[in-house]
Amino acid sequence: MTKEEIILAHREHLFPSVFHYFQEPLVITRAKDQFVWDADGNEYLDFFGGIVTVSVGHCNEEVNRKIHAQTDRLQHVSTVFANEPQAALARDLAQITPGGALTKSFFTNSGTEANETAIVAARCYTGADEIIALRHSYHGRSSLAMTLSAHSNWRIGGAPQAGVVHAHTAYCYRCPFGLSYPDCGVRCARDVEELIRTTTSGRVAAFIGEPIQGVGGFITPPREYFGIVAEIVRRYGGIVISDEVQTGWGRTGGKWFGIEQYGVTPDIMTGAKGLGNGTPIGLTIARPEVADSVRGVTISTFGGNPVATTAAKAVLDFIKERNLVDNAGEVGAYLRNRLLELQEKHPIVGEVRGMGLLQAMELVEDRATKVPATQKTLRVIDAARENRILIGRGGLYGNVIRMSPPLNISKADVDECVTRLDGALSAVN
């Protein structure tokens, strides 16, 4: 198909709600490592990685070689039969969870399904129903997952269901209490107790949160936040679910999982995206006692698929063998410093935040008023496309630039990205 035929078919035969960053969709035809090419042959430096998914580079040869071999050996059996790739991946995952405490896995196809499974497990284990989630969060696109999400742009079709309440997130740049960290005493975290006592029955099943909120604009809480929340939730009978769909697999630098940056060991973690490097896979991993509480019969037709689990194990092996968790920390710190340089140069950049290779810039009309620069952000995204870099956008107001390149990029890649991004910001200022 030609580019025009692809775009026409997209408009005529796909749901119009399918989201694009550009008025005219960017048609990608091939990719390799940190680069993608469009239908016109233009090369782009990819600093968004398919929404925090391309963890070890596009079309990674080592990962794909193992995928090809598995495809020829055993492609599908469903969860009613045991297979080696699924068992081997589950064993490896159990060895890298925080403190080795989470050791039993359930595989699905996406982060949405992983989060649904986590809620089921929490309700089975506690015998309670009510769930605490966070404002500005995103947990997927099913009806329950959209109920857990607190981001109006992504709650379509009147999704809300009963039994979910939303706590204040630690959005320090736009503190809901009008306070400043650290003098605030992390009031947003302590407010969770008031939330439980006023909007629930007083006995909760779980708290679910992203260590860094992805769609929310890489909102990054202070280090004390999750520890305070976890203590409160457990005191009221609930367990802690860490949604690691965007923060897992070394993305935040120095640790395998984002929640480890806060010194908290959750009871359940969910993952997807970067675990498969583009191969669809979802993961719910839990403490044994939590996993064992899920009684009855259940399956996932494609969960634990031999090809998908082979891909995921190959990704983990690649990350381990090349010390990419540490590389994400080192190169991520370098990226952060380069973005801070852009903040000094461009008044439109109100805040730089994130961890590791999960970095964001919130754009504002004026630093004093913090009025979101929504329209200018759209123009920056367009200008970045012209400068041949792919970056993401997020935040409740659509004014946050998001960057999540592959974990194996170099400082030279960062320099190239920042040079091009500097040009995009200059074109808009």
C-alpha positions in Angstrom: 0.0 0.0 0.0 1.1 3.6 -0.6 1.3 6.1 2.2 -1.9 7.7 0.9 -3.7 4.3 0.8 -2.6 3.5 4.3 -3.9 6.9 5.7 -7.2 6.5 3.8 -7.8 3.0 5.0 -7.0 4.1 8.5 -9.6 6.9 8.3 -12.3 4.8 6.7 -11.9 1.5 8.5 -10.5 2.1 12.1 -12.4 3.6 15.0 -12.0 7.4 14.9 -11.1 7.4 18.6 -7.7 5.8 17.8 -5.3 8.5 19.0 -2.6 10.2 16.9 -0.2 12.9 17.7 -0.4 14.5 14.3 -3.3 15.6 12.2 -1.8 13.6 9.3 -0.7 10.3 10.8 3.0 9.5 10.6 3.2 6.3 8.7 6.2 4.2 10.0 7.4 1.5 7.6 10.6 0.1 9.4 12.7 0.5 12.4 16.1 -0.5 13.8 17.7 0.2 17.2 16.9 3.8 18.2 15.7 4.8 14.7 12.5 4.6 12.7 11.8 5.5 9.1 8.6 6.8 7.6 6.9 6.0 4.3 8.8 8.8 2.6 12.2 7.4 3.7 12.8 10.0 6.4 14.8 8.8 9.5 13.7 9.7 13.0 15.5 9.4 16.3 12.9 7.6 18.5 12.9 9.0 22.0 9.4 7.7 22.9 9.8 4.0 22.1 6.3 3.2 21.2 5.0 4.6 24.4 7.7 3.3 26.7 7.7 -0.1 25.1 10.9 -0.4 23.0 13.2 -1.2 25.9 16.2 -2.8 24.1 15.9 -1.2 20.6 13.7 -1.7 17.6 14.0 -5.1 15.9 16.7 -6.2 18.4 18.5 -9.0 16.5 19.3 -11.1 19.5 15.7 -11.0 20.8 14.2 -11.6 17.4 16.5 -14.5 16.7 15.1 -16.3 19.8 11.5 -15.4 18.8 12.0 -16.8 15.3 13.4 -20.1 16.7 10.5 -20.4 19.1 7.9 -19.7 16.4 9.2 -22.6 14.4 9.3 -24.9 17.5 6.0 -24.1 19.4 3.8 -21.2 18.7 0.7 -21.7 20.8 -0.9 -24.1 23.3 -2.9 -21.9 25.7 -2.6 -22.0 29.5 -4.3 -25.4 29.8 -0.9 -26.9 28.9 2.4 -26.3 30.5 5.3 -25.1 28.4 9.0 -24.3 29.0 9.1 -20.7 27.9 6.4 -19.7 30.3 7.9 -21.6 33.2 11.4 -20.3 32.5 10.2 -16.6 32.4 8.2 -17.0 35.6 11.3 -18.4 37.4 13.5 -15.6 36.2 11.0 -12.9 37.2 10.8 -14.3 40.7 14.5 -13.7 41.1 14.4 -10.0 40.4 11.3 -8.8 42.3 11.9 -6.4 45.2 13.5 -8.5 48.0 12.5 -11.7 46.0 9.1 -11.4 47.8 6.9 -11.7 44.7 7.3 -15.1 43.2 4.1 -16.2 41.4 3.1 -14.9 38.0 0.0 -14.8 35.8 0.6 -13.9 32.2 -1.8 -12.0 29.9 -1.5 -9.9 26.8 -1.4 -6.3 28.0 -1.1 -3.9 31.0 -4.9 -3.5 31.0 -5.4 -7.3 31.6 -2.5 -7.3 34.1 -4.2 -4.6 36.2 -7.6 -6.4 36.0 -5.9 -9.6 37.3 -4.3 -7.7 40.1 -7.6 -6.3 41.3 -9.2 -9.7 41.2 -6.3 -11.1 43.3 -6.5 -8.3 45.8 -10.2 -8.8 46.3 -9.8 -12.5 46.7 -7.0 -12.1 49.2 -8.5 -9.5 51.4 -12.2 -10.3 51.1 -12.8 -6.6 50.6 -14.0 -4.8 47.4 -13.0 -1.1 47.6 -9.9 0.1 45.7 -7.9 3.3 46.1 -6.3 4.7 43.0 -4.7 8.0 42.2 -5.8 11.1 40.4 -4.0 11.7 37.1 -3.4 7.9 36.8 -3.9 5.7 33.8 -4.3 1.9 34.2 -5.7 0.7 30.8 -8.6 0.8 28.5 -11.1 -1.8 29.8 -14.1 -0.6 31.7 -12.5 -1.4 35.1 -9.1 -0.1 34.1 -10.7 3.2 33.0 -12.5 3.4 36.3 -9.2 3.0 38.1 -7.8 5.8 35.8 -8.4 9.4 36.9 -7.8 11.2 33.7 -10.9 12.5 31.9 -9.3 12.4 28.5 -9.0 8.6 28.7 -12.3 7.7 30.4 -14.5 7.1 27.4 -17.9 5.6 27.2 -19.0 6.4 30.7 -16.6 3.9 32.2 -17.0 4.3 35.9 -17.9 1.3 38.1 -18.6 1.3 41.8 -15.9 0.5 44.4 -13.1 2.8 43.3 -12.0 6.0 45.0 -9.2 8.4 44.0 -6.6 9.9 46.3 -4.5 13.0 45.6 -1.3 12.2 43.7 2.0 13.9 44.6 1.9 16.4 41.8 4.3 18.8 43.5 4.5 21.2 40.6 0.7 21.7 40.9 0.1 20.8 44.5 -3.6 20.2 45.2 -3.2 21.7 48.6 -1.2 24.7 47.5 1.8 23.7 49.5 5.5 23.2 48.8 7.7 20.2 49.3 9.3 19.4 51.8 7.6 21.8 54.2 4.2 20.2 53.2 5.0 17.1 55.2 3.8 15.1 52.1 0.2 16.0 53.0 -1.1 14.3 49.8 0.1 11.0 51.1 -1.2 11.5 54.6 -4.6 12.5 53.2 -5.2 8.9 52.1 -6.3 8.1 55.6 -8.9 10.8 55.5 -10.0 9.4 52.1 -10.5 5.9 53.5 -12.4 7.1 56.5 -14.8 9.3 54.6 -15.3 7.7 51.1 -15.0 4.0 51.8 -16.4 1.5 54.3 -13.2 1.7 56.2 -11.9 -1.6 55.0 -10.2 -1.6 51.6 -8.9 -4.2 49.3 -6.0 -2.4 47.7 -4.2 0.7 46.7 -2.9 0.8 43.1 -0.5 3.4 41.8 2.1 4.0 39.2 5.5 4.9 40.7 5.8 7.6 38.1 2.5 8.4 36.3 2.9 7.9 32.6 -0.2 9.4 30.9 -0.3 11.9 33.7 2.9 13.5 32.4 5.6 11.5 34.3 4.4 12.9 37.6 7.2 11.8 40.0 6.3 11.7 43.8 8.8 12.6 46.5 10.7 9.6 47.9 8.6 9.4 51.1 5.2 9.3 49.3 4.6 5.6 48.7 6.0 4.5 52.1 3.5 6.7 53.9 0.6 5.5 51.6 1.5 1.8 52.0 1.5 2.0 55.8 -1.9 3.6 55.8 -3.4 1.2 53.3 -2.1 -1.8 55.1 -3.4 -0.5 58.4 -6.9 -0.5 56.9 -6.6 -4.1 55.6 -5.5 -3.4 52.1 -2.6 -4.5 50.0 -0.3 -2.5 47.7 -0.3 -2.9 43.9 2.5 -1.2 41.9 1.6 -0.6 38.3 5.0 -1.0 36.6 3.7 -1.1 33.1 5.8 2.0 32.2 8.3 2.1 35.1 9.5 -1.5 35.1 12.5 -3.4 33.6 15.1 -0.9 34.7 13.4 2.1 33.1 13.9 4.4 36.2 17.6 3.6 36.4 19.6 1.6 39.0 16.6 -0.6 40.0 14.5 -3.2 38.2 11.3 -1.6 39.2 10.1 1.9 39.9 8.6 1.2 43.3 12.0 0.2 44.5 13.1 3.8 44.2 10.8 4.5 47.1 11.9 1.7 49.4 8.6 -0.1 49.2 7.9 -3.8 48.6 4.5 -4.2 47.1 2.2 -7.2 47.4 1.4 -7.3 43.7 3.2 -5.8 40.7 1.9 -5.5 37.1 4.0 -5.1 34.0 3.8 -5.1 30.2 5.2 -2.8 27.5 9.0 -2.9 27.8 9.0 -6.5 29.0 8.2 -7.7 25.5 10.0 -4.9 23.5 7.0 -4.8 21.2 5.8 -8.3 21.6 2.4 -8.2 23.4 2.6 -9.5 27.0 1.1 -8.6 30.3 2.3 -9.7 33.8 0.7 -9.9 37.2 3.2 -11.1 39.8 2.4 -11.4 43.5 3.4 -12.7 46.9 2.7 -16.4 47.1 -0.1 -16.0 49.7 -1.8 -13.5 47.5 -1.5 -15.6 44.3 -2.7 -18.7 46.2 -5.9 -16.9 47.3 -7.2 -16.7 43.8 -9.5 -19.8 43.9 -11.6 -21.3 41.1 -10.8 -21.9 37.5 -9.4 -19.3 35.1 -7.4 -19.2 31.8 -5.9 -16.8 29.4 -6.0 -18.1 25.9 -3.0 -16.2 24.8 -1.4 -15.4 28.2 1.9 -17.2 28.7 2.1 -17.8 24.9 5.4 -19.5 24.2 6.5 -16.9 21.6 5.6 -13.9 23.8 7.3 -15.4 26.9 10.4 -16.4 24.9 10.6 -12.7 23.8 10.2 -11.5 27.3 12.9 -13.8 28.7 15.2 -12.7 25.8 14.6 -9.1 26.7 15.4 -9.7 30.4 18.6 -11.6 29.4 19.7 -8.7 27.1 19.1 -6.2 29.9 21.1 -8.2 32.4 24.0 -9.1 30.1 24.5 -5.5 29.1 23.9 -3.9 32.5 21.1 -1.7 31.0 19.5 -1.1 34.3 22.7 0.8 35.3 23.0 2.4 31.8 19.4 3.8 32.2 20.6 5.5 35.4 23.8 6.9 34.0 22.5 8.0 30.6 19.2 9.1 32.2 21.0 11.4 34.6 22.9 12.8 31.6 19.6 13.4 29.8 18.1 15.0 32.8 21.0 17.5 33.0 20.7 18.3 29.3 17.0 19.0 29.7 17.7 21.3 32.6 20.0 23.2 30.3 17.0 23.6 27.9 14.9 24.8 30.9 17.5 27.5 31.6 17.4 28.6 27.9 13.6 28.4 27.2 11.1 30.1 29.6 8.4 27.8 28.2 9.9 24.9 30.2 8.3 25.1 33.6 9.6 21.9 35.1 11.8 18.9 34.3 11.0 15.7 36.1 11.3 11.9 36.0 13.8 9.2 36.8 16.3 7.3 34.6 15.2 7.2 31.0 11.8 8.3 31.9 12.0 12.1 31.6 9.5 14.9 31.0 9.3 18.7 30.5 6.1 20.5 31.5 5.5 23.5 29.2 3.8 26.6 30.5 2.8 30.0 29.2 4.4 31.7 32.2 6.5 30.2 35.0 4.9 32.4 37.6 1.3 31.5 36.8 2.0 28.0 35.4 -0.7 28.3 32.8 -0.4 25.1 30.7 1.0 25.8 27.2 -1.2 23.3 25.5 -1.3 24.7 22.0 2.4 25.5 22.1 3.1 21.9 23.1 1.3 20.7 20.0 3.5 23.0 18.0 6.7 21.7 19.7 5.6 18.1 18.8 5.1 19.1 15.2 8.5 21.0 15.1 10.2 17.9 16.6 8.7 15.8 13.8 10.2 18.3 11.3 13.5 18.0 13.1 13.2 14.2 12.9 12.8 13.2 16.5 9.8 11.4 18.0 8.8 12.4 21.5 5.6 11.9 23.5 3.0 14.2 24.9 0.9 13.7 28.1 -0.5 15.4 31.2 -4.1 16.3 32.0 -3.6 19.5 30.0 -1.6 18.0 27.2 1.3 20.2 27.9 4.0 17.7 29.0 6.7 16.4 26.7 7.5 12.8 27.5 10.8 11.0 26.6 11.4 7.3 27.0 14.1 6.1 24.6 15.5 2.5 24.6 17.5 1.5 27.6 20.6 1.0 25.5 21.0 4.4 24.0 24.2 6.4 24.5 25.0 9.9 25.6 25.7 10.8 22.0 22.0 9.9 21.2 21.0 12.2 24.1 23.1 15.1 22.6 21.5 14.6 19.2 18.0 14.5 20.7 18.6 17.6 22.8 20.0 19.5 19.8 17.0 18.8 17.7 14.6 19.4 20.6 16.3 22.8 21.2 15.5 23.7 17.6 11.9 22.7 18.1 11.5 24.8 21.2 13.2 27.7 19.6 10.8 27.5 16.7 7.8 27.9 19.1 9.1 30.4 21.7 
